[in-house]
Amino acid sequence: MSNFISRLFNPDSAEPSAGEIDRGYVSEYTQFIDQFLVDHPDALVDQHDGRLLYWDKKVDQAEQQKAEQDRVEADGYGFYSSAWRATKQ
């Protein structure tokens, strides 16, 4: 309640009022990452190289189309269906 009263009588105080966002706030995590990147500038290069290695792949459209045509539809029971067929006689 005292916060409310102090803001009521001092509207120009440095504290942001309820609902206002303090744009000057920087979390500890952000401070850590920023300092880490300053100390290890090669980390961004490694990150970029890793992205190229695992994500940015060139897709052969012909092979992709062949793989989609060769696909077998699932029967709804997954790997259990072959076991049921093997035991029925």
Beta strands, then each sheet from edge to edge (+ up, - down):
end
